Amino acid sequence: MDRVESLSTDEDVSQKPLVCPGGTIENLYLQTVVQVREESAAPLNPGQPVVLRPGRHRRPMTAPETDKEKASKRKKVLLTVLSVVIVLGILVTAAYFIKVLIDSKYFFCKSSVKFIPIDEACDGKNDCSGGEDEITCLSRFTVNTTFPVRLITGQQVLQVYSAAQGWQTVCSDVWAEQYTETACRQLGYTSKPSSTSVPVDTLSSLKDGPFTAIRLGSTNTPIHLATANRTVCNSGSVISLSCSDCGSVVSEGRIVGGTDASIEHWPWQVSLQQGGQHTCGGTLVSPRWVVTAAHCFSGSKKELSRWRVMSGQTFMSALGGSYVDRIIMNGDYNSVRSDYDIALMRLSSPIGVGASQKPVCLPPKAFGLLPDSAVSVTGWGYREENGKVSSSLQEATVRLIDWAKCSNPSVYGSAVTPRMLCAGLLQGGVDACQGDSGGPLVHLTSSHWHLVGVVSWGVGCARKDKPGVYTNVEEMLNWIHTVVENNP
């Protein structure tokens, strides 16, 4: 109130500018605004002062990784992993070859936990406790019976055998599909079996009988026990069988004049290996059976676990392969004369049939293969005498040589027996050789290949007047069928 009165007694306020210690009123206003802004920026209720500590609530001040640095780190990790894999691979490979080396020299007795020299396995003496070393061994089998079912001539006519009547041709009277399956099953490898009727008067060697025909109601009886004698076939025809797709191959042409081969052209060819080394050739005649030569199992090669059968490969390999649970040598095999030089190997499990793995056909009896017929031999054997095993499959086309000519004193003389046949060129130049032993000699009829011979022996390789000598498979059919039937 006093202040108002004093102002009222002085000069008119509006007549004079208001002067403040800091200057004009405008300056006072600006100072006030700045002060308010500074005060409003302060916390309304400040607490204890925040002390920043290293590493807490702070981002590192380093620069982020570039794509190049990240790629480099990934590369280092991959290289480390790759190095570990390579080292493990080397160790596994080394362990494999060490095992192969040990297996080639020693037999391990599991029951008595000891090694014995491999020559002591399968020697007729029990060197392991319980005779473990004499259990899984090659065996011999001599056939003294007649296998009662066969196919005969190039038309594969069915015949059955009885002691009283001998061989009889089966008429097509009342024949049915189930009998086709029964007969083919007795002959071994079957795949989509089929039968046809052949007019008997077209078969000059068989048209006069004797004949037999199926008895009604004998569906589940073996085919040779399911027939009754006939003087003639009422239907006027006999049965011809096709039991499988054996011996058929891809239609691509082979290299003209060349020696390199593809396994797809010869899918029955296999390599028999002992201790990872190619020892002999062999031939698939069913998904589980391999035909080879008896002489492949001489010396210390009689223990089954040492053997592997490599199939479906053009180039030689020691990896993988099929295990073997039977090796059966012909009991009549004569190592001095190489007579009856044949053996069968049974695989532990059947191979999968396909373009590169397929059985060849066994020939029918009285196949009628004429001298000078073209035949083919395949294998990984030496390309030249005293050479070395080939890394890739080889093929050669040769000619069947008349038996009388091969047994001539100027060729092989009396060394050639009726269980042998000869093939090659008398002028020399093309032949099987070491490493081909046990392999196939095959002949093509229409669209199927038939196994006619097994590589057995010869003097040198491709010499003049010294052709290759082969086991005659047609002469061994009775033994082959009997072994397969006895070892299902």
Stockholm file with secondary structure:
# STOCKHOLM 1.0

chainA/1-488         MDRVESLSTDEDVSQKPLVCPGGTIENLYLQTVVQVREESAAPLNPGQPVVLRPGRHRRPMTAPETDKEKASKRKKVLLTVLSVVIVLGILVTAAYFIKVLIDSKYFFCKSSVKFIPIDEACDGKNDCSGGEDEITCLSRFTVNTTFPVRLITGQQVLQVYSAAQGWQTVCSDVWAEQYTETACRQLGYTSKPSSTSVPVDTLSSLKDGPFTAIRLGSTNTPIHLATANRTVCNSGSVISLSCSDCGSVVSEGRIVGGTDASIEHWPWQVSLQQGGQHTCGGTLVSPRWVVTAAHCFSGSKKELSRWRVMSGQTFMSALGGSYVDRIIMNGDYNSVRSDYDIALMRLSSPIGVGASQKPVCLPPKAFGLLPDSAVSVTGWGYREENGKVSSSLQEATVRLIDWAKCSNPSVYGSAVTPRMLCAGLLQGGVDACQGDSGGPLVHLTSSHWHLVGVVSWGVGCARKDKPGVYTNVEEMLNWIHTVVENNP
#=GR chainA/1-488 SS CHHHHHHHHSSCGGGSCCCBTTBSHHHHHHHHHHHHHHHHTSCSSCCSCCCCCTTSSCCCCSCCCCHHHHHHHHHHHHHHHHHHHHHHHHHHHHHHHHHHHHHHHEEEETTTTEEEEGGGTTSSSCCSGGGGGGTSBCEEECCCSCCSEEEETTTTEEEEEETTTEEEEEBCTTCCHHHHHHHHHHHSCCSSCEEEEEEGGGCTTTTTCCEEEECTTCTTSCGGGSEEEESSCTTSEEEEEECCCTTCCCCCCCCTTCCBCCTTTSTTEEEEEETTEEEEEEEESSSSEEEECGGGGCTTCCBGGGEEEEESCSBCCCSSCBCEEEEEEETTCBTTTTBTCCEEEEESSCCCCBTTBCCCBCCCBTCCCCTTCEEEEEESCBSSTTCCBCSBCEEEEEEEECHHHHTSTTTTGGGCCTTEEEEECTTCSCCCCTTCTTCEEEEEETTEEEEEEEEEECSSSSBTTBCEEEEEHHHHHHHHHHHHHHCC
#=GC SS_cons         CHHHHHHHHSSCGGGSCCCBTTBSHHHHHHHHHHHHHHHHTSCSSCCSCCCCCTTSSCCCCSCCCCHHHHHHHHHHHHHHHHHHHHHHHHHHHHHHHHHHHHHHHEEEETTTTEEEEGGGTTSSSCCSGGGGGGTSBCEEECCCSCCSEEEETTTTEEEEEETTTEEEEEBCTTCCHHHHHHHHHHHSCCSSCEEEEEEGGGCTTTTTCCEEEECTTCTTSCGGGSEEEESSCTTSEEEEEECCCTTCCCCCCCCTTCCBCCTTTSTTEEEEEETTEEEEEEEESSSSEEEECGGGGCTTCCBGGGEEEEESCSBCCCSSCBCEEEEEEETTCBTTTTBTCCEEEEESSCCCCBTTBCCCBCCCBTCCCCTTCEEEEEESCBSSTTCCBCSBCEEEEEEEECHHHHTSTTTTGGGCCTTEEEEECTTCSCCCCTTCTTCEEEEEETTEEEEEEEEEECSSSSBTTBCEEEEEHHHHHHHHHHHHHHCC
//
